[in-house]
Amino acid sequence: MGAYVMKYIVDSRQMKAYDKAATELTGMLSLVLMERAAVSLAEEIIRRFPLSPAAKKKTILVLAGCGNNGGDGFAAGRILEEYGYPVSYVLAGERQKCSRETATQIQILENLGCVIGRHVPDGEFDIIIDGLFGIGLNRVVTGVYAEMIAYINETPAWVAAADIPSGIHADTGSVMGTAVKADLTVTFGYAKPGLLLYPGAAYAGEVVSARIGITCREGLEKPTAFTYEREDLAGLPIRKEDGNKGSFGKVLVIAGNERMYGACQFAALGAYRIGAGLVRVLTGKENRLGLMQGVPEAIVDTYETQFPGQVLEEGLAWADCVVIGPGIGTGEIACQIMEYIWKQCRLPLVVDADGLNILAAHPEWMQARASGSGEAAGQAGDRDSTAACCHIYVTPHMGEFSRLTKKSIKCCKEDIISSARAYAAAYQVILICKDARTVVADPAGQVYINTSGDNGMATGGSGDVLSGILAGLLAQGMRGIKAACMAVYLHGLAGNLASGEKTVYGVMASDLLAALPEVLSQRD
């Protein structure tokens, strides 16, 4: 498998530690880092609004707070003024409360003859630089700061935020009472979770990460999270030239009932479209004809009103990984099948949809498996000796995650990174928490934030396709959080492509499957 070039994401606490290390361990002056940040911000503005002899010069307003974020804004304004842009400066807050670096930037401006105002001047501006608050904000915005944010949001000016839009919590993306709606955010060093997670992502506009000399150095805590970009598609399983259908893995899909035929078809096709060699489906008898027509490549087993114990045993002996849950319902037979698979499966296991709802009704199963007790931790028999440590992948949307955790959706969403990390660690599973920004967490504390996809994917069957894609990757040998992240990222890219063709209003789950081969063709 190829190398990963994943993009790291750093929370506010870690960023402050990295910032401190950059000055204390290397001897680099804090003002030098500030100047580099300001140059990065100014360059992005110049790139978008270049000076032209034929065009009127864009007027710029810098609104700055007392912290170093304000210093970034003041310095960026000074650089832009040197290039010829007309710039006005406003300090929100009391000057004596300014950080040492920001006070220095103010002094430099005054030495150059610039006036630092206390109130927004009359007239309209073409561009506003938001430097009111940085990543340290942890309280609701009030007073003059709230008034200035309201002014920014009401003006037609194009808005560039320094590091993060003022009012957005850097770690959760929450709006702290009110927040700046930026067109561009130039974030320094690393992207922050609040720029990727909603609602913060909706306020950030385009996000550009600027290298200014702040990095994760030896001995420091690793970044909070990571995300993928297109280069990471190089990590897809390599297809052996002399491979055969057995080489590329066998997926057992347990899905579908009389009302949910599509669930088993979408999961099966998802596995096939990502490269699985063989897919075997266990579903309700009424789905046989539909599967034979919709997925003629699949092996089909069915059941009626009796528990299909022998078929399950044969399926587990045959498969390389298992998907269970899409559309199986929560009736008696479905619960018996889920319990059997949960306790007997020694393979990578993907649990989705109704499988999760059944687990939510039986928390003791989760607890027993997490503690290593019960049949699931027993001898593997003829199977691999690592059976007791097999990977379990749970793929809830926020409603299902709420049922699993016994917490409200609001509570789960408030700090999704912490919630996901805690659940994955407590139950020793790889969690794919599906939302507008899907978050993946593993028992070791690694967290992935997905940035592909869009709201066109909010349609029935989309999650079933994801389960199939994940299973197909597992069947081909991918494991752990890498498999989960790759599945989520590919799923989102397929959604983006489908939305581009159908619009976000017209996407259906089948469109994701149709788009997937084209996404894969673009990986090189």
C-alpha positions in Angstrom: 0.0 0.0 0.0 1.2 3.5 -0.8 2.4 6.2 1.6 0.0 8.6 3.4 0.4 12.4 3.3 -2.4 13.0 5.7 -3.0 16.6 6.9 -2.8 17.1 10.6 -5.3 19.0 12.7 -4.3 20.6 16.0 -6.4 21.8 18.9 -5.9 25.0 20.8 -4.0 23.5 23.7 -1.6 21.7 21.4 -1.2 24.8 19.2 -0.2 26.9 22.1 2.4 24.3 23.2 3.8 24.1 19.6 3.9 27.9 19.5 5.8 28.0 22.8 8.2 25.3 21.7 8.9 27.2 18.5 10.3 30.2 20.5 11.8 28.4 23.5 13.4 25.4 21.7 14.6 27.1 18.6 15.1 30.7 19.8 12.9 32.0 17.1 11.3 35.3 18.3 7.6 35.5 18.7 7.5 38.7 16.6 9.2 36.7 13.8 6.4 34.2 13.9 3.8 37.0 13.9 5.4 38.6 10.9 5.4 35.4 9.0 1.7 34.9 9.8 1.0 38.4 8.7 2.9 37.9 5.4 0.9 34.8 4.7 -2.4 36.6 5.4 -1.4 39.6 3.3 -0.2 37.4 0.4 -3.6 35.6 0.2 -5.4 38.9 0.1 -3.1 40.2 -2.6 -3.5 37.0 -4.6 -7.3 37.6 -4.7 -7.3 41.3 -5.1 -4.2 42.3 -7.0 -3.4 46.0 -7.5 -4.2 47.2 -11.0 -3.5 50.7 -12.5 -6.9 50.5 -14.2 -8.9 49.5 -11.1 -9.8 51.4 -8.0 -7.7 50.4 -5.0 -9.5 48.1 -2.5 -10.0 49.8 0.8 -9.1 47.6 3.9 -10.2 47.8 7.5 -8.3 45.9 10.2 -10.4 45.1 13.3 -8.1 43.8 16.0 -8.3 42.6 19.5 -5.7 42.8 22.3 -4.2 39.4 21.9 -1.6 38.1 19.4 -4.4 37.6 16.8 -4.8 41.3 16.8 -1.1 41.7 16.2 -1.3 39.4 13.2 -4.1 41.6 11.8 -2.2 44.9 12.4 1.0 43.5 10.8 -0.9 42.2 7.8 -2.5 45.6 7.4 0.9 47.3 7.5 2.2 45.0 4.8 -0.8 45.6 2.6 -0.3 49.3 3.1 3.3 49.0 1.9 2.0 47.5 -1.3 -0.3 50.5 -1.8 -3.7 49.5 -0.4 -5.5 52.1 1.7 -5.8 50.6 5.3 -7.6 51.8 8.4 -7.0 50.3 11.8 -9.2 49.8 14.8 -8.3 48.3 18.2 -11.2 46.8 20.2 -10.4 46.7 23.9 -8.0 48.7 26.0 -4.5 49.3 24.8 -2.9 48.6 28.2 -4.2 45.0 27.9 -2.5 44.3 24.7 0.0 41.4 24.5 3.6 42.5 24.2 3.8 41.6 20.5 0.5 43.3 19.6 1.7 46.4 21.5 4.9 46.4 19.4 2.9 46.1 16.2 0.8 49.1 17.2 3.9 51.1 18.0 5.4 50.2 14.6 2.3 51.5 12.9 2.3 54.7 14.9 6.0 55.2 14.1 4.9 55.0 10.4 2.3 57.7 11.0 -0.7 55.4 11.1 -3.7 56.1 13.4 -5.1 53.3 15.5 -8.8 54.1 16.0 -11.1 52.9 18.8 -14.3 52.9 16.7 -15.2 51.8 13.2 -14.7 54.9 10.9 -17.5 56.1 8.7 -17.7 54.9 5.1 -17.6 51.5 3.4 -14.7 49.2 3.1 -14.0 46.6 0.4 -12.1 44.2 2.6 -12.1 43.6 6.4 -9.4 41.7 8.2 -10.8 40.0 11.3 -8.2 39.9 14.1 -10.5 40.2 17.1 -10.1 36.8 18.7 -7.8 33.9 18.1 -7.9 30.2 19.1 -8.0 30.9 22.8 -11.6 32.1 23.0 -13.5 30.1 25.5 -16.3 32.4 26.6 -19.4 33.9 25.0 -18.7 37.1 23.0 -20.3 40.2 24.4 -20.0 44.0 24.5 -18.0 45.9 21.9 -16.6 42.7 20.4 -20.1 41.4 19.7 -21.0 44.8 18.2 -17.9 44.7 15.9 -18.8 41.1 14.8 -22.3 42.3 14.0 -20.8 45.2 11.9 -18.6 42.8 10.0 -21.5 40.4 9.2 -23.8 43.3 8.1 -21.3 44.9 5.8 -21.0 43.8 2.2 -17.2 43.7 2.5 -15.1 40.6 1.7 -13.8 39.2 5.0 -10.5 37.5 5.8 -10.0 36.0 9.2 -6.6 35.6 10.9 -6.2 32.0 12.1 -9.9 31.5 12.9 -13.2 33.5 12.5 -13.7 35.5 15.8 -16.3 33.8 17.9 -15.7 30.2 16.7 -14.5 27.7 19.3 -11.2 26.4 17.9 -11.7 22.8 19.3 -15.4 22.2 18.6 -16.6 24.6 15.9 -19.3 26.0 18.3 -20.4 29.6 17.9 -19.7 31.4 21.1 -22.7 33.6 21.1 -21.9 35.2 17.8 -19.2 34.8 15.2 -17.6 36.4 12.1 -18.7 34.9 8.8 -15.5 34.9 6.8 -14.9 34.5 3.1 -11.3 33.3 3.8 -9.5 32.0 6.9 -5.8 31.9 6.8 -4.9 29.6 9.7 -1.4 29.4 11.0 0.7 26.2 11.4 -2.1 23.7 11.3 -5.8 23.6 10.7 -7.9 23.7 13.9 -10.9 21.3 14.5 -13.3 24.2 14.7 -12.5 25.1 11.1 -13.6 21.7 9.9 -16.4 20.9 12.2 -19.9 22.5 11.8 -21.1 25.1 12.5 -17.5 26.6 12.5 -16.9 25.2 9.0 -19.8 27.3 7.6 -18.3 30.5 9.1 -14.7 29.9 7.9 -15.1 30.2 4.2 -12.1 28.9 2.3 -9.4 27.7 4.6 -5.7 28.1 3.8 -3.1 26.6 6.2 0.1 28.7 6.2 3.5 27.4 7.3 5.0 30.0 9.6 7.6 27.9 11.5 5.3 26.3 14.1 5.4 22.5 13.9 5.1 19.4 16.1 8.6 18.9 17.4 10.3 16.0 19.1 8.9 15.2 22.5 5.6 17.1 22.0 2.2 15.6 22.0 1.1 14.4 18.6 -1.6 16.4 16.7 -5.2 15.9 17.9 -6.5 14.6 14.5 -5.9 14.3 10.8 -7.7 14.4 7.5 -7.1 13.1 4.0 -6.5 14.8 0.7 -6.4 13.3 -2.8 -2.8 12.3 -2.5 -3.8 9.8 0.3 -5.6 7.7 -2.3 -2.2 6.3 -2.9 -2.8 4.2 0.2 -5.5 2.1 -1.5 -4.8 -1.7 -1.6 -2.5 -2.7 -4.5 -4.1 -5.0 -7.0 -1.7 -7.9 -7.8 -1.4 -8.5 -11.5 -1.8 -12.2 -11.1 -4.6 -12.0 -8.5 -7.9 -13.8 -8.7 -11.3 -13.4 -7.1 -10.1 -15.2 -4.0 -7.1 -12.9 -3.8 -9.2 -9.8 -3.4 -11.3 -11.0 -0.5 -14.7 -12.4 0.3 -17.4 -10.3 2.0 -20.4 -11.7 3.9 -23.3 -9.2 3.9 -26.1 -9.8 6.3 -28.8 -7.3 5.4 -32.3 -6.5 4.2 -35.8 -7.7 5.1 -39.1 -7.5 3.3 -39.3 -3.7 3.5 -35.6 -2.9 3.0 -34.4 -4.8 -0.1 -32.2 -2.0 -1.2 -30.0 -2.1 1.9 -28.5 -5.5 1.0 -28.0 -4.5 -2.7 -26.3 -1.2 -1.8 -23.9 -2.9 0.7 -23.1 -5.7 -1.7 -22.5 -3.3 -4.6 -20.4 -1.1 -2.5 -18.1 -4.0 -1.7 -17.9 -5.0 -5.3 -17.3 -1.5 -6.6 -14.3 -1.0 -4.3 -12.7 -4.2 -5.5 -13.8 -7.2 -3.3 -13.5 -10.5 -5.2 -16.7 -12.2 -3.9 -19.8 -11.1 -2.0 -22.2 -13.4 -0.3 -25.5 -12.0 0.9 -27.7 -13.5 3.6 -31.2 -11.8 3.5 -34.9 -12.4 3.8 -36.3 -14.9 1.3 -38.4 -12.2 -0.4 -35.2 -10.4 -1.6 -33.8 -13.3 -3.6 -35.3 -12.4 -6.9 -34.4 -8.7 -6.6 -30.8 -9.6 -5.7 -30.4 -12.0 -8.6 -31.5 -9.2 -10.9 -29.7 -6.3 -9.2 -26.5 -8.0 -8.2 -26.2 -11.1 -10.3 -22.5 -11.4 -9.2 -23.5 -12.0 -5.6 -23.9 -15.4 -3.9 -27.3 -15.4 -2.2 -28.5 -17.2 0.9 -32.0 -16.6 2.4 -34.0 -17.3 5.5 -37.7 -17.1 6.4 -39.0 -17.5 10.0 -36.3 -19.9 11.3 -32.9 -18.9 12.7 -30.4 -19.7 9.9 -27.7 -21.1 12.1 -26.1 -23.5 9.6 -26.0 -20.8 6.9 -24.4 -18.4 9.3 -21.8 -20.9 10.3 -20.9 -21.6 6.7 -20.8 -17.9 5.9 -18.3 -17.2 8.7 -16.1 -20.1 7.6 -16.2 -18.7 4.0 -15.8 -15.0 4.5 -12.8 -12.6 5.1 -15.0 -10.0 6.7 -18.7 -9.4 7.6 -21.2 -6.6 7.3 -24.3 -6.8 9.4 -27.3 -4.6 10.0 -28.5 -2.6 7.0 -32.2 -3.1 6.8 -32.4 -6.3 8.9 -34.9 -4.9 11.3 -35.0 -5.4 15.0 -37.4 -8.4 15.2 -36.7 -11.7 16.9 -34.8 -13.4 14.1 -32.8 -10.3 13.4 -31.8 -10.1 17.1 -30.8 -13.8 17.1 -28.7 -13.3 14.0 -27.0 -10.3 15.5 -26.3 -12.0 18.7 -24.8 -15.0 16.9 -22.5 -12.9 14.8 -21.5 -10.6 17.7 -20.4 -13.6 19.8 -19.1 -15.9 17.1 -17.5 -13.7 14.5 -13.7 -13.7 14.6 -13.3 -11.6 11.4 -13.3 -7.9 10.8 -16.9 -6.9 11.5 -18.8 -3.9 10.3 -22.0 -3.1 12.2 -24.4 -0.6 10.8 -28.0 0.6 11.0 -30.3 -2.0 12.6 -27.3 -3.9 13.9 -26.5 -0.8 15.9 -30.0 -0.4 17.2 -29.9 -4.0 18.4 -26.6 -3.4 20.1 -28.0 -0.3 21.7 -30.8 -2.5 23.2 -28.1 -4.9 24.5 -25.3 -2.9 26.0 -24.1 -5.9 27.9 -22.9 -7.5 24.6 -20.7 -4.5 24.0 -19.4 -4.5 27.6 -18.6 -8.2 27.5 -16.7 -8.0 24.3 -14.8 -4.9 25.4 -13.7 -6.6 28.6 -12.6 -9.7 26.7 -15.1 -12.0 28.3 -17.8 -14.2 26.8 -17.7 -16.3 23.7 -16.2 -13.6 21.5 -12.9 -13.7 23.4 -12.8 -17.5 23.4 -10.8 -19.9 21.3 -10.8 -19.2 17.5 -10.9 -22.8 16.6 -9.9 -23.2 13.0 -9.8 -19.5 12.5 -6.8 -17.1 12.9 -5.2 -17.1 16.3 -5.6 -13.3 16.5 -9.4 -13.8 16.6 -9.8 -12.3 20.1 -8.3 -9.1 18.8 -10.4 -8.8 15.6 -11.4 -5.3 14.6 -15.0 -4.2 15.1 -16.2 -1.2 13.1 -19.4 0.6 14.2 -20.9 3.1 11.8 -23.6 5.1 13.5 -25.2 8.4 12.3 -25.9 10.8 15.1 -29.3 9.4 16.1 -27.8 5.9 16.4 -24.8 7.2 18.2 -27.2 8.9 20.7 -28.9 5.5 21.3 -25.6 3.8 21.7 -24.2 6.3 24.2 -27.6 7.0 26.0 -26.9 10.7 25.5 -28.8 13.3 23.6 -27.8 14.2 20.0 -27.0 17.7 21.2 -24.6 16.4 23.8 -22.9 14.1 21.3 -22.5 16.8 18.8 -21.2 19.5 21.2 -17.7 18.0 21.3 -17.9 15.2 18.7 -14.1 14.5 18.9 -14.1 13.9 22.6 -17.3 11.8 22.4 -16.0 9.7 19.5 -12.6 9.1 21.2 -14.2 8.2 24.5 -16.6 5.7 22.9 -13.9 4.0 20.8 -11.7 3.6 23.8 -14.4 2.4 26.2 -15.6 -0.3 23.8 -12.4 -1.1 21.9 -14.0 -0.5 18.5 -13.3 1.7 15.5 -16.1 4.2 15.4 -17.3 5.9 12.3 -19.6 8.7 13.5 -21.5 9.9 10.5 -22.4 13.5 10.3 -21.9 16.5 8.0 -18.3 16.1 9.1 -17.8 12.4 9.7 -15.4 11.6 12.6 -13.5 8.3 12.9 -11.9 7.3 16.1 -9.9 4.2 17.2 -9.2 2.7 20.7 -5.7 4.2 20.7 -7.1 7.8 20.5 -6.4 8.5 16.9 -9.1 10.8 15.3 -9.9 11.5 11.6 -12.1 14.3 10.5 -13.5 13.8 7.0 -13.8 16.8 4.6 -15.1 15.1 1.5 -18.8 14.8 0.7 -21.7 17.2 0.9 -25.4 17.3 1.8 -26.5 15.6 -1.4 -25.4 12.4 0.4 -28.1 12.8 3.0 -30.3 10.3 1.3 -31.6 6.8 2.0 -29.0 4.0 1.3 -26.0 6.2 1.4 -24.8 4.6 4.7 -25.3 1.1 3.3 -23.0 2.0 0.4 -20.4 3.1 3.0 -20.6 -0.1 4.9 -20.0 -2.1 1.7 -17.0 0.1 0.7 -15.5 -0.4 4.1 -16.1 -4.2 3.9 -14.5 -4.3 0.5 -11.4 -2.6 1.7 -11.2 -4.9 4.7 -11.6 -7.9 2.4 -8.5 -6.7 0.5 -6.4 -6.5 3.6 -6.7 -3.0 4.8 -7.2 -2.8 8.6 -7.8 -0.4 11.5 -8.4 3.3 11.3 -6.7 3.5 7.8 -9.5 1.3 6.3 -12.2 3.3 8.0 -10.8 6.6 6.9 -10.2 5.6 3.4 -13.8 4.2 3.1 -15.2 7.5 4.4 -13.0 9.6 2.2 -13.8 7.7 -0.9 -17.5 7.6 -0.1 -17.5 11.4 0.2 -15.5 11.9 -3.0 -18.1 9.8 -4.8 -20.8 12.0 -3.2 -19.0 15.2 -4.5 -18.8 13.8 -8.0 -22.4 12.7 -7.9 -23.6 16.1 -6.7 -21.6 17.8 -9.4 -23.6 15.8 -12.0 -27.0 15.5 -10.4 -26.9 18.6 -8.0 -27.2 18.1 -4.3 -31.0 17.8 -4.6 -30.9 14.9 -7.0 -28.3 12.5 -5.6 -29.4 8.9 -4.8 -27.4 6.1 -3.2 -27.1 4.4 -6.6 -25.4 7.6 -7.9 -22.6 7.1 -5.3 -22.0 3.6 -6.6 -21.9 4.9 -10.2 -19.4 7.6 -9.3 -17.0 5.4 -7.3 -15.2 3.9 -10.4 -14.4 7.4 -11.7 -13.1 8.5 -8.3 -10.8 5.5 -8.2 -9.6 6.3 -11.8 -8.4 9.7 -10.5 -6.2 8.4 -7.8 -3.0 8.6 -9.7 
